[in-house]
């Protein structure tokens, strides 16, 4: 049996998950509560596909939509970890039905 994999809030220790240490100041992260992403990349809610969740909070700033944050997310150490752990055949870049639209 595969070991349990960390979600972004555990890896980044941001404290924005339900009952987290920073929710009073920063609010609850959308990745930690959005059930539509549950199970993707072996994660809980959007915890292992946070780059595809609008409104996540990284490096002290709200990140916006996937199109707005794709470059910073693809350079993130957690993104790289999830991609390596899941492998090419199992890695989900977006949730099923989610469409990338450039802001050009």
N, CA, C and O atoms as a GROMACS GRO file, in nm:
protein
  416
    1UNK      N    1   0.084  -0.119   0.000
    1UNK     CA    2   0.000   0.000   0.000
    1UNK      C    3   0.088   0.126   0.000
    1UNK      O    4   0.186   0.133   0.074
    2UNK      N    5   0.053   0.222  -0.082
    2UNK     CA    6   0.130   0.346  -0.091
    2UNK      C    7   0.111   0.430   0.036
    2UNK      O    8   0.004   0.429   0.098
    3UNK      N    9   0.216   0.500   0.074
    3UNK     CA   10   0.206   0.585   0.192
    3UNK      C   11   0.121   0.708   0.160
    3UNK      O   12   0.110   0.749   0.044
    4UNK      N   13   0.063   0.765   0.263
    4UNK     CA   14  -0.018   0.885   0.247
    4UNK      C   15   0.070   1.001   0.202
    4UNK      O   16   0.179   1.022   0.255
    5UNK      N   17   0.022   1.074   0.104
    5UNK     CA   18   0.100   1.186   0.050
    5UNK      C   19   0.050   1.317   0.110
    5UNK      O   20  -0.068   1.332   0.140
    6UNK      N   21   0.141   1.410   0.127
    6UNK     CA   22   0.107   1.538   0.189
    6UNK      C   23   0.026   1.626   0.096
    6UNK      O   24   0.046   1.627  -0.026
    7UNK      N   25  -0.066   1.701   0.156
    7UNK     CA   26  -0.138   1.807   0.086
    7UNK      C   27  -0.057   1.935   0.099
    7UNK      O   28   0.033   1.945   0.182
    8UNK      N   29  -0.088   2.034   0.015
    8UNK     CA   30  -0.009   2.157   0.012
    8UNK      C   31  -0.002   2.227   0.147
    8UNK      O   32   0.104   2.277   0.185
    9UNK      N   33  -0.112   2.231   0.221
    9UNK     CA   34  -0.111   2.302   0.350
    9UNK      C   35  -0.022   2.231   0.452
    9UNK      O   36   0.029   2.294   0.544
   10UNK      N   37  -0.005   2.101   0.437
   10UNK     CA   38   0.085   2.027   0.525
   10UNK      C   39   0.231   2.050   0.483
   10UNK      O   40   0.318   2.072   0.567
   11UNK      N   41   0.256   2.045   0.354
   11UNK     CA   42   0.391   2.064   0.301
   11UNK      C   43   0.440   2.206   0.325
   11UNK      O   44   0.553   2.227   0.369
   12UNK      N   45   0.355   2.304   0.295
   12UNK     CA   46   0.393   2.445   0.308
   12UNK      C   47   0.374   2.499   0.450
   12UNK      O   48   0.425   2.605   0.484
   13UNK      N   49   0.299   2.423   0.532
   13UNK     CA   50   0.272   2.463   0.671
   13UNK      C   51   0.216   2.605   0.679
   13UNK      O   52   0.261   2.687   0.760
   14UNK      N   53   0.118   2.633   0.593
   14UNK     CA   54   0.062   2.768   0.584
   14UNK      C   55  -0.040   2.799   0.693
   14UNK      O   56  -0.064   2.916   0.725
   15UNK      N   57  -0.101   2.695   0.751
   15UNK     CA   58  -0.200   2.718   0.856
   15UNK      C   59  -0.333   2.769   0.805
   15UNK      O   60  -0.410   2.826   0.883
   16UNK      N   61  -0.363   2.750   0.677
   16UNK     CA   62  -0.488   2.799   0.620
   16UNK      C   63  -0.591   2.689   0.596
   16UNK      O   64  -0.694   2.714   0.534
   17UNK      N   65  -0.564   2.568   0.644
   17UNK     CA   66  -0.662   2.460   0.638
   17UNK      C   67  -0.764   2.480   0.750
   17UNK      O   68  -0.738   2.555   0.844
   18UNK      N   69  -0.882   2.414   0.743
   18UNK     CA   70  -0.979   2.427   0.852
   18UNK      C   71  -0.912   2.399   0.987
   18UNK      O   72  -0.838   2.301   1.002
   19UNK      N   73  -0.937   2.485   1.082
   19UNK     CA   74  -0.877   2.481   1.216
   19UNK      C   75  -0.728   2.513   1.216
   19UNK      O   76  -0.659   2.488   1.315
   20UNK      N   77  -0.678   2.567   1.106
   20UNK     CA   78  -0.536   2.602   1.097
   20UNK      C   79  -0.501   2.726   1.179
   20UNK      O   80  -0.589   2.804   1.217
   21UNK      N   81  -0.373   2.742   1.204
   21UNK     CA   82  -0.325   2.850   1.291
   21UNK      C   83  -0.335   2.989   1.229
   21UNK      O   84  -0.327   3.088   1.303
   22UNK      N   85  -0.352   3.000   1.098
   22UNK     CA   86  -0.355   3.132   1.034
   22UNK      C   87  -0.490   3.170   0.973
   22UNK      O   88  -0.499   3.270   0.902
   23UNK      N   89  -0.594   3.093   1.000
   23UNK     CA   90  -0.721   3.124   0.933
   23UNK      C   91  -0.785   3.253   0.984
   23UNK      O   92  -0.856   3.320   0.910
   24UNK      N   93  -0.760   3.289   1.109
   24UNK     CA   94  -0.818   3.414   1.160
   24UNK      C   95  -0.758   3.534   1.085
   24UNK      O   96  -0.830   3.629   1.053
   25UNK      N   97  -0.630   3.529   1.059
   25UNK     CA   98  -0.562   3.639   0.990
   25UNK      C   99  -0.576   3.633   0.838
   25UNK      O  100  -0.598   3.735   0.774
   26UNK      N  101  -0.563   3.512   0.780
   26UNK     CA  102  -0.556   3.499   0.635
   26UNK      C  103  -0.676   3.431   0.570
   26UNK      O  104  -0.691   3.435   0.448
   27UNK      N  105  -0.762   3.369   0.650
   27UNK     CA  106  -0.879   3.299   0.598
   27UNK      C  107  -0.845   3.156   0.558
   27UNK      O  108  -0.728   3.118   0.552
   28UNK      N  109  -0.949   3.078   0.530
   28UNK     CA  110  -0.931   2.940   0.489
   28UNK      C  111  -0.900   2.936   0.340
   28UNK      O  112  -0.965   3.004   0.260
   29UNK      N  113  -0.802   2.857   0.304
   29UNK     CA  114  -0.762   2.844   0.164
   29UNK      C  115  -0.865   2.763   0.086
   29UNK      O  116  -0.918   2.664   0.136
   30UNK      N  117  -0.892   2.807  -0.035
   30UNK     CA  118  -0.987   2.736  -0.122
   30UNK      C  119  -0.943   2.593  -0.149
   30UNK      O  120  -1.027   2.504  -0.160
   31UNK      N  121  -0.813   2.569  -0.159
   31UNK     CA  122  -0.763   2.433  -0.186
   31UNK      C  123  -0.798   2.338  -0.072
   31UNK      O  124  -0.814   2.218  -0.094
   32UNK      N  125  -0.809   2.389   0.049
   32UNK     CA  126  -0.835   2.306   0.166
   32UNK      C  127  -0.983   2.274   0.186
   32UNK      O  128  -1.018   2.194   0.273
   33UNK      N  129  -1.071   2.337   0.107
   33UNK     CA  130  -1.215   2.315   0.129
   33UNK      C  131  -1.294   2.276   0.004
   33UNK      O  132  -1.410   2.237   0.015
   34UNK      N  133  -1.233   2.284  -0.113
   34UNK     CA  134  -1.305   2.258  -0.238
   34UNK      C  135  -1.311   2.108  -0.267
   34UNK      O  136  -1.212   2.050  -0.312
   35UNK      N  137  -1.425   2.048  -0.242
   35UNK     CA  138  -1.443   1.903  -0.261
   35UNK      C  139  -1.441   1.860  -0.407
   35UNK      O  140  -1.426   1.741  -0.434
   36UNK      N  141  -1.456   1.952  -0.501
   36UNK     CA  142  -1.459   1.912  -0.642
   36UNK      C  143  -1.323   1.862  -0.690
   36UNK      O  144  -1.314   1.801  -0.797
   37UNK      N  145  -1.217   1.886  -0.615
   37UNK     CA  146  -1.083   1.840  -0.650
   37UNK      C  147  -1.043   1.714  -0.571
   37UNK      O  148  -0.934   1.662  -0.590
   38UNK      N  149  -1.130   1.667  -0.484
   38UNK     CA  150  -1.097   1.557  -0.393
   38UNK      C  151  -1.047   1.433  -0.468
   38UNK      O  152  -1.110   1.388  -0.564
   39UNK      N  153  -0.934   1.381  -0.425
   39UNK     CA  154  -0.877   1.260  -0.482
   39UNK      C  155  -0.780   1.283  -0.597
   39UNK      O  156  -0.703   1.192  -0.631
   40UNK      N  157  -0.781   1.401  -0.657
   40UNK     CA  158  -0.689   1.427  -0.767
   40UNK      C  159  -0.545   1.429  -0.717
   40UNK      O  160  -0.516   1.490  -0.614
   41UNK      N  161  -0.458   1.365  -0.787
   41UNK     CA  162  -0.317   1.351  -0.749
   41UNK      C  163  -0.302   1.293  -0.608
   41UNK      O  164  -0.209   1.326  -0.534
   42UNK      N  165  -0.396   1.206  -0.572
   42UNK     CA  166  -0.394   1.136  -0.442
   42UNK      C  167  -0.411   1.231  -0.324
   42UNK      O  168  -0.362   1.202  -0.214
   43UNK      N  169  -0.479   1.342  -0.346
   43UNK     CA  170  -0.492   1.442  -0.241
   43UNK      C  171  -0.630   1.454  -0.181
   43UNK      O  172  -0.728   1.400  -0.232
   44UNK      N  173  -0.634   1.528  -0.071
   44UNK     CA  174  -0.760   1.562  -0.004
   44UNK      C  175  -0.804   1.699  -0.053
   44UNK      O  176  -0.728   1.796  -0.048
   45UNK      N  177  -0.927   1.707  -0.101
   45UNK     CA  178  -0.982   1.829  -0.158
   45UNK      C  179  -0.885   1.879  -0.266
   45UNK      O  180  -0.848   1.800  -0.353
   46UNK      N  181  -0.844   2.004  -0.266
   46UNK     CA  182  -0.749   2.054  -0.367
   46UNK      C  183  -0.606   2.055  -0.320
   46UNK      O  184  -0.523   2.128  -0.374
   47UNK      N  185  -0.575   1.974  -0.220
   47UNK     CA  186  -0.444   1.978  -0.156
   47UNK      C  187  -0.327   1.929  -0.237
   47UNK      O  188  -0.212   1.954  -0.200
   48UNK      N  189  -0.352   1.859  -0.348
   48UNK     CA  190  -0.241   1.816  -0.433
   48UNK      C  191  -0.264   1.858  -0.578
   48UNK      O  192  -0.209   1.800  -0.671
   49UNK      N  193  -0.347   1.961  -0.593
   49UNK     CA  194  -0.368   2.022  -0.724
   49UNK      C  195  -0.398   2.172  -0.702
   49UNK      O  196  -0.477   2.232  -0.774
   50UNK      N  197  -0.332   2.228  -0.601
   50UNK     CA  198  -0.357   2.366  -0.559
   50UNK      C  199  -0.334   2.468  -0.670
   50UNK      O  200  -0.397   2.574  -0.671
   51UNK      N  201  -0.245   2.437  -0.764
   51UNK     CA  202  -0.219   2.527  -0.877
   51UNK      C  203  -0.341   2.546  -0.965
   51UNK      O  204  -0.350   2.647  -1.036
   52UNK      N  205  -0.435   2.454  -0.962
   52UNK     CA  206  -0.556   2.463  -1.045
   52UNK      C  207  -0.674   2.523  -0.969
   52UNK      O  208  -0.783   2.538  -1.024
   53UNK      N  209  -0.652   2.557  -0.842
   53UNK     CA  210  -0.758   2.613  -0.757
   53UNK      C  211  -0.742   2.764  -0.752
   53UNK      O  212  -0.639   2.815  -0.708
   54UNK      N  213  -0.844   2.836  -0.795
   54UNK     CA  214  -0.841   2.983  -0.792
   54UNK      C  215  -0.841   3.033  -0.648
   54UNK      O  216  -0.907   2.976  -0.562
   55UNK      N  217  -0.765   3.138  -0.624
   55UNK     CA  218  -0.767   3.205  -0.495
   55UNK      C  219  -0.677   3.146  -0.389
   55UNK      O  220  -0.690   3.182  -0.271
   56UNK      N  221  -0.584   3.057  -0.425
   56UNK     CA  222  -0.491   3.006  -0.325
   56UNK      C  223  -0.395   3.118  -0.285
   56UNK      O  224  -0.384   3.218  -0.355
   57UNK      N  225  -0.327   3.100  -0.175
   57UNK     CA  226  -0.245   3.203  -0.114
   57UNK      C  227  -0.104   3.149  -0.099
   57UNK      O  228  -0.079   3.062  -0.015
   58UNK      N  229  -0.011   3.199  -0.180
   58UNK     CA  230   0.127   3.151  -0.175
   58UNK      C  231   0.221   3.271  -0.170
   58UNK      O  232   0.195   3.375  -0.230
   59UNK      N  233   0.330   3.254  -0.099
   59UNK     CA  234   0.431   3.358  -0.088
   59UNK      C  235   0.372   3.492  -0.045
   59UNK      O  236   0.416   3.597  -0.090
   60UNK      N  237   0.272   3.486   0.043
   60UNK     CA  238   0.215   3.607   0.100
   60UNK      C  239   0.113   3.680   0.015
   60UNK      O  240   0.071   3.790   0.050
   61UNK      N  241   0.073   3.620  -0.098
   61UNK     CA  242  -0.023   3.686  -0.186
   61UNK      C  243  -0.126   3.588  -0.240
   61UNK      O  244  -0.097   3.471  -0.263
   62UNK      N  245  -0.250   3.639  -0.259
   62UNK     CA  246  -0.352   3.560  -0.326
   62UNK      C  247  -0.308   3.543  -0.470
   62UNK      O  248  -0.267   3.640  -0.534
   63UNK      N  249  -0.317   3.421  -0.522
   63UNK     CA  250  -0.260   3.389  -0.652
   63UNK      C  251  -0.356   3.402  -0.770
   63UNK      O  252  -0.309   3.407  -0.883
   64UNK      N  253  -0.486   3.407  -0.749
   64UNK     CA  254  -0.578   3.424  -0.860
   64UNK      C  255  -0.610   3.295  -0.932
   64UNK      O  256  -0.604   3.187  -0.873
   65UNK      N  257  -0.645   3.306  -1.062
   65UNK     CA  258  -0.683   3.189  -1.142
   65UNK      C  259  -0.560   3.112  -1.187
   65UNK      O  260  -0.447   3.160  -1.174
   66UNK      N  261  -0.582   2.993  -1.240
   66UNK     CA  262  -0.472   2.912  -1.292
   66UNK      C  263  -0.396   2.988  -1.400
   66UNK      O  264  -0.272   2.987  -1.400
   67UNK      N  265  -0.465   3.055  -1.489
   67UNK     CA  266  -0.399   3.129  -1.596
   67UNK      C  267  -0.310   3.240  -1.541
   67UNK      O  268  -0.204   3.269  -1.598
   68UNK      N  269  -0.350   3.300  -1.431
   68UNK     CA  270  -0.273   3.409  -1.372
   68UNK      C  271  -0.151   3.359  -1.294
   68UNK      O  272  -0.052   3.431  -1.284
   69UNK      N  273  -0.159   3.238  -1.241
   69UNK     CA  274  -0.053   3.192  -1.153
   69UNK      C  275   0.028   3.075  -1.207
   69UNK      O  276   0.114   3.023  -1.136
   70UNK      N  277   0.004   3.033  -1.330
   70UNK     CA  278   0.066   2.911  -1.382
   70UNK      C  279   0.217   2.912  -1.376
   70UNK      O  280   0.277   2.810  -1.341
   71UNK      N  281   0.283   3.023  -1.410
   71UNK     CA  282   0.429   3.025  -1.412
   71UNK      C  283   0.485   3.010  -1.272
   71UNK      O  284   0.577   2.930  -1.251
   72UNK      N  285   0.432   3.084  -1.175
   72UNK     CA  286   0.485   3.072  -1.039
   72UNK      C  287   0.456   2.933  -0.982
   72UNK      O  288   0.540   2.878  -0.909
   73UNK      N  289   0.342   2.875  -1.012
   73UNK     CA  290   0.309   2.742  -0.961
   73UNK      C  291   0.397   2.634  -1.023
   73UNK      O  292   0.439   2.542  -0.953
   74UNK      N  293   0.424   2.644  -1.150
   74UNK     CA  294   0.505   2.542  -1.215
   74UNK      C  295   0.652   2.548  -1.171
   74UNK      O  296   0.728   2.454  -1.194
   75UNK      N  297   0.691   2.656  -1.107
   75UNK     CA  298   0.825   2.668  -1.050
   75UNK      C  299   0.827   2.638  -0.901
   75UNK      O  300   0.931   2.650  -0.836
   76UNK      N  301   0.713   2.598  -0.847
   76UNK     CA  302   0.700   2.572  -0.703
   76UNK      C  303   0.756   2.433  -0.668
   76UNK      O  304   0.738   2.337  -0.743
   77UNK      N  305   0.822   2.423  -0.554
   77UNK     CA  306   0.878   2.295  -0.511
   77UNK      C  307   0.769   2.193  -0.483
   77UNK      O  308   0.791   2.073  -0.504
   78UNK      N  309   0.653   2.235  -0.437
   78UNK     CA  310   0.545   2.140  -0.410
   78UNK      C  311   0.488   2.085  -0.541
   78UNK      O  312   0.459   1.966  -0.550
   79UNK      N  313   0.471   2.169  -0.642
   79UNK     CA  314   0.425   2.125  -0.774
   79UNK      C  315   0.520   2.016  -0.827
   79UNK      O  316   0.475   1.912  -0.875
   80UNK      N  317   0.649   2.042  -0.818
   80UNK     CA  318   0.749   1.945  -0.864
   80UNK      C  319   0.742   1.815  -0.787
   80UNK      O  320   0.755   1.707  -0.845
   81UNK      N  321   0.722   1.823  -0.656
   81UNK     CA  322   0.710   1.703  -0.573
   81UNK      C  323   0.589   1.619  -0.613
   81UNK      O  324   0.601   1.497  -0.631
   82UNK      N  325   0.474   1.682  -0.628
   82UNK     CA  326   0.352   1.610  -0.666
   82UNK      C  327   0.370   1.545  -0.803
   82UNK      O  328   0.334   1.429  -0.822
   83UNK      N  329   0.425   1.618  -0.896
   83UNK     CA  330   0.447   1.565  -1.031
   83UNK      C  331   0.538   1.442  -1.026
   83UNK      O  332   0.512   1.344  -1.095
   84UNK      N  333   0.643   1.448  -0.946
   84UNK     CA  334   0.735   1.335  -0.934
   84UNK      C  335   0.669   1.217  -0.863
   84UNK      O  336   0.686   1.102  -0.905
   85UNK      N  337   0.594   1.244  -0.757
   85UNK     CA  338   0.528   1.136  -0.682
   85UNK      C  339   0.420   1.067  -0.765
   85UNK      O  340   0.405   0.945  -0.757
   86UNK      N  341   0.346   1.142  -0.842
   86UNK     CA  342   0.236   1.084  -0.920
   86UNK      C  343   0.286   1.017  -1.048
   86UNK      O  344   0.226   0.919  -1.094
   87UNK      N  345   0.394   1.068  -1.104
   87UNK     CA  346   0.445   1.014  -1.230
   87UNK      C  347   0.363   1.067  -1.348
   87UNK      O  348   0.249   1.111  -1.331
   88UNK      N  349   0.421   1.064  -1.463
   88UNK     CA  350   0.360   1.119  -1.583
   88UNK      C  351   0.221   1.062  -1.612
   88UNK      O  352   0.131   1.136  -1.650
   89UNK      N  353   0.205   0.933  -1.596
   89UNK     CA  354   0.078   0.868  -1.632
   89UNK      C  355  -0.036   0.905  -1.538
   89UNK      O  356  -0.152   0.901  -1.580
   90UNK      N  357  -0.007   0.941  -1.414
   90UNK     CA  358  -0.113   0.967  -1.315
   90UNK      C  359  -0.127   1.113  -1.276
   90UNK      O  360  -0.219   1.147  -1.202
   91UNK      N  361  -0.040   1.199  -1.322
   91UNK     CA  362  -0.040   1.340  -1.281
   91UNK      C  363  -0.152   1.417  -1.347
   91UNK      O  364  -0.169   1.412  -1.468
   92UNK      N  365  -0.229   1.489  -1.265
   92UNK     CA  366  -0.337   1.576  -1.315
   92UNK      C  367  -0.292   1.721  -1.306
   92UNK      O  368  -0.264   1.771  -1.198
   93UNK      N  369  -0.286   1.790  -1.420
   93UNK     CA  370  -0.253   1.932  -1.423
   93UNK      C  371  -0.377   2.015  -1.391
   93UNK      O  372  -0.368   2.116  -1.321
   94UNK      N  373  -0.492   1.973  -1.441
   94UNK     CA  374  -0.620   2.038  -1.416
   94UNK      C  375  -0.722   1.932  -1.378
   94UNK      O  376  -0.701   1.814  -1.405
   95UNK      N  377  -0.832   1.973  -1.315
   95UNK     CA  378  -0.936   1.874  -1.285
   95UNK      C  379  -1.014   1.844  -1.412
   95UNK      O  380  -1.021   1.928  -1.502
   96UNK      N  381  -1.072   1.725  -1.422
   96UNK     CA  382  -1.150   1.690  -1.541
   96UNK      C  383  -1.256   1.796  -1.570
   96UNK      O  384  -1.332   1.835  -1.482
   97UNK      N  385  -1.260   1.842  -1.694
   97UNK     CA  386  -1.356   1.944  -1.735
   97UNK      C  387  -1.306   2.086  -1.718
   97UNK      O  388  -1.365   2.178  -1.775
   98UNK      N  389  -1.199   2.106  -1.642
   98UNK     CA  390  -1.144   2.240  -1.624
   98UNK      C  391  -1.067   2.276  -1.750
   98UNK      O  392  -0.993   2.193  -1.804
   99UNK      N  393  -1.084   2.399  -1.797
   99UNK     CA  394  -1.022   2.442  -1.922
   99UNK      C  395  -0.930   2.559  -1.894
   99UNK      O  396  -0.965   2.652  -1.822
  100UNK      N  397  -0.812   2.554  -1.952
  100UNK     CA  398  -0.718   2.664  -1.941
  100UNK      C  399  -0.753   2.770  -2.044
  100UNK      O  400  -0.768   2.740  -2.163
  101UNK      N  401  -0.766   2.892  -1.999
  101UNK     CA  402  -0.792   3.006  -2.090
  101UNK      C  403  -0.687   3.114  -2.063
  101UNK      O  404  -0.679   3.167  -1.952
  102UNK      N  405  -0.610   3.144  -2.162
  102UNK     CA  406  -0.507   3.247  -2.150
  102UNK      C  407  -0.572   3.384  -2.135
  102UNK      O  408  -0.680   3.408  -2.188
  103UNK      N  409  -0.507   3.471  -2.063
  103UNK     CA  410  -0.560   3.607  -2.042
  103UNK      C  411  -0.512   3.704  -2.148
  103UNK      O  412  -0.522   3.825  -2.128
  104UNK      N  413  -0.461   3.659  -2.257
  104UNK     CA  414  -0.411   3.748  -2.363
  104UNK      C  415  -0.519   3.828  -2.424
  104UNK      O  416  -0.493   3.908  -2.514
   0.00000   0.00000   0.00000
